[in-house]
Amino acid sequence: MPSTFRKMIALLAIIAVFTLAACGNTKEKNKDQNASKEKTVSYSVKHAMGSTEVKGMPKRIVVLTNEGTEALLAMGVKPVGAVKSWAGDPWYDHIKDKMDNVEVVGEEGAINIEKIASLRPDLIIGNKMRQEEDYEKLSKIAPTVFSETLRGDWKENFELYAKAVNKESEGKDVLQKYDDKVKALKAKLGDKTNQQVSVVRFLADKSRIYYTDSFSGVIFNELGFKRVPEQDKMFKADSKLGNLAIEVGKEAIPKMDGDLIFYFTYLPTGDDSALATEKEWTQDPLWKNLSAVKEGHAYRVDDSIWNTAGGVLAANLMLNQIDKIFSK
């Protein structure tokens, strides 16, 4: 091999070594810069309790509402801690496969402050209606963001949570897919949405008619379904639960009628006492005489999906169930 050719090969080898080294240094530099950026970035979130500064990109998030848990999961964020599902051991069936290694930090109405602190969160997401009295304690643990209420359009809370975890773009994508699904189902249902719907819930020793500010009520409104005029008269500005729901006695059973009745029963883990209420009411002659019941248009549905979960995952599942019911 000529000497000149050997020298050329050696020179090329040296250049290759330096090039690889430079690339490696650039990658490490970029990695360090990104890590530094994550540590230094901060943003302000306006919420029900004021304004909170969140420093860095939150990675250890504790969430204190069931609907908040669903919001995070839908955006690809697994919390380190969450309140127990209203029904489940400890999680709803429709989220339990996404909640491996997530610690339980109490219930929505009874959070465990010590447990939350032990998880060393860098962000806490809660709700004023549920945990207002705990806000100061929580704020001393980590930046804390509270939604205002758990009534009305669940999307408002979702958008706040997306901002809190610095995933507004991902959040918009989730909501757009949901809105597209609503639009498609509404078109598929056609004039079926002209029917009047009645929503009833059975609890231990009491029953309620649910209305426009309930989770299911918001979704039925999006789809264009009508409400029962007789029920409109029952809800007034000073109603105890606003436009969420109203407790009724059996004398109000005739007002539960509609073209369609959807009813669900609250069954928290280990407590099936509400089943007795359901049986008592649905066996009552007044219930059996409802036109929707006699025509086979009274549907028993899942309380977790149609009411208690209250988040975007449940909303999508509720749309699926409505589609299935009307496809029969």
N, C-alpha and C positions, 0 to 999 in steps of 0.2 A: 504494500500500500504506500503510495507516494507520501512523503513527509508533509507536503502542503495540505493534502486531503485529511491526514490525521489531525493536523492542527485545527483545521476547519471543524471537524467533528467535536474536538475537545472544546472549542470556543462555543459551539452551539449547545453543548451539554452544560457549560457554565451559565450561559444565558438562561437556559431552561430552569436551572436550579434557582437563580435569582428571581425569575418570573414567578415560580411557584411560591417562593418565600414571600414575595411582595403581595401575591394574592391572599396568602394565608394571613398576613398582617392586616390587609384591608378588611378581610372578613371579621377578624378579631376586633378591629377598630370599630366596624359597623355594629357588631354585637354589643360592644361596650357602650357605644353611643345610644343604641336602642334601649339598653338597660338603664342608662342614665336618664334618658327621656322619660321612661316609665316612672322613674323615681321623682322627677321634677315636675311633671305635668300636674296641673291642678285645675279644677273647674268648680263653679258655684251652682248649686241646685236650689231653686226656690220651691218651697213645699208648705204643707199645712202649718208647720210650726215656725216658719221663718225662712232663713237662707242658710245653707250649710256648704262649707268648703270641703271638697274631697281632694285629697292629695295623692298623687300616684294613681295607678290603675288598680282598682280594688280586686283582690283575688280571694280574700277570705270574707265572704259575705254571709251575714245572718239575716234571715227573712222571717217576719213575724205575722204574716197572713197567708192563708191557703192560696188566695188568688195571686199573691206576690210570688209564691213559690212557682206557680205555673208560668208566670211571666218570665222569670229567670230561666227556667228549663227550656222554654220556647226559644229563647235567645242563645241557647247553648251554654248557659252558666249554671254550674252546680254549686249550690250554697254549702258552706261548711256546717251550718245549723239552720233548722227550720222548726216552726211550730207543728205539732202533730195535726194530721188531717182530722176533720170532724168525724169521719168514719174511716176505719182502717187500722191496721196494727203494725206500724203506726201511720202508714201512708195509704192514700186512696189506691185502689187497684190500677187505675189508669196512669199513675205516676210511679208506682213502687219500683219498677225496673230501672228508673232513672235516678233513684235516691240511695244507691249503695253508699254506705259509709257517711251519710249525712246524719248529724247528731240531732236528737230531739231536744228542743229548748223550751218545753212547756206547751201550753195551748194558747190560742189567740187571746183569750180572756184571762190567762194566768201564766204569764211568761216567767222563766227562771233566770233571773238576772245573773246569779252566780255562774250558772252554766254558760250563759252567753259570754261573760267575761273570760271564762276559762278557754274559750275557743280563739281568743285573740283576734277578733274580727277587725278588718280595716274599713268596713261599711256595715251599717245596720239599716234595714228597711222595715218600717212598721206602719201603723195606722192610728190616726188621732182618735177615731171612734173607739178603738180597742185599747190602746196603750198610752193615752195622753198623760196619765199620772206618772208613767215610768220614763217619760221623755228625757228629763234632766239626768237621771241615772244612766240611761243608755248613752246619752251624748258624752258622758265622761269616759265611757269605754271606747267609743269609736264615733266617727262622723255618722250622724243618724238622719235619715230622711223619712218623713211621714206623709202618707196620702191622707186626704181629708175624711173620706167616707167609704163605706162599702155598699152604698146604694147607688142606683142609677147606672150610667154607662160605664162598664168595666174598662173600656179603652182609655179613659182619662187616667186611671191609675197606671195602666200598662205604659203609657207614654212617659209618665213621671219616673217609673222604675227604669225604663230604657235610658233615660237621661242620667239617672243616679249611677248606673253601672257603666256609663260612657259607651253605650251601644245603641245610639239613636238610629243609626243606619240599619242595623240588624232588626231593631224594633219596627221600623217602617216596613221592612220586607215582610215580617210576620203579620202585621196588620193588613198589608195589601193582599196577601194570600187569603186571609180570612174574608176580607171584603169581596174579593173575587168569588169566593165560595158562596157567600150570601147572595151575590148577584146571580150566579148560575142556578142556585136552588130556587130563588124567587122566580126566575124565568121558567124553570121546569114546572113549578107548582101552578103557574098561570092563575086562572080565576079561582082556584081553590083557596087562595089567601083572602078571598072576600068573606070567608066564614068567620064566625065569632068564636073566639077561644076563651075558655075558662080554665084557670090554673088553681089547683087546690092542694094544700099540704096538711098531712096528719102528723101531729106530735103527741107526746104523752098527755092524755087528758084534755087536749084542745085541738082545734082545727082552724085553718086560716084560708082565706082567699088571697091569692097573690096578684099583684097589680103591675102597673107600668114601670115602676122603679126597681122591680125585682130582676134578678139575672135572666130568668126565662122571659119576663115581660119585655125587656130590652130587645132580646133576640126576636121574639114574635113581632115586635114593632118594626124591626129592620126588614123582616120578610114581608111585611105588609098586611099581616092578619088583623082582624078587627076585634075590639073588645065588646063585652056584653054590656049594653046600655044600663041595665039594672044595677050592674056593679059600679058603673061610673058614679051613680048617685050615692054610693056607700062611702066614697072617699072624699074627705073634706080637708081643708087647709090645716085644721087643728087635729087631724087624725093622729093617734098615738105613734103609729109607724109610718106616717106620711103616706106616700103612694107606693110603699113597699108591699104592705099586706095589712089585712085586718082580721082579728080574731072574731069568730062567729059561733053562734049556738046552732043547734039542729033546726031551729025555726028558719034559719037562713039557707037551708039546703036548696029550696027552689031557686034561689038566686045564683046557685052554682051552675045552673044549666047554661048551655050554649050549643052551638053546632058541634063543638068538640070540647071534651073535658080531658085535661091532662092532670093526673094526681100523683103525688109522691109522698113517701113516708120517711120521717127522720129516724134513722137507726144508728145512733152512735155505737161504737164498739162496746159489746157487752151489755147493751140495753135495747131490748126489743119491745119495750112496753108500748110504744106507739102503734105496734101492730094491732093491739086490742082496740085502739081508737079507730084505726082504719076499718077493722072488721065490723065494729059497732055501727059506724056511719054508713059503710057501703052495704050493710044488711038492712038498713032502715028503709021502710016503705017510701019515705019521701025521696031518698036517693034512687031507689029502684024505679020510681015514677018519672025521673028526669028523662027528657026526650033523647038526649045524647046517650044515656045509659041503655035505654030501650032499643035504640038503633045501632048499638054496638060501637059507638064513637066515644067511649070513655076509656082512656089509655093509662095504665099504670106504668110510670117511668121511674128512672133512677134518681133519687134525691141528691146524690153526690154530683151527678152530671148536671142536673137541671136546677140546682140551687146552691148547695153548700160549697163546692169547689170554687165556683165563681170566677174562674180565669179563662185564658185564651184556649188552653187545651180542652177544657170542658166545653167551651163554646163550640169548638169544631166538632166535638163528639155529639153535642146536642143537635147540630145541623145534620149530622149523619143519621141520627135516630129519627128526626123529623122526616128526612128523605125516605128512610126505610118504611116508616108508618104509612106514608102517602103512596108508596110504591106497591102496596099490597093489593 
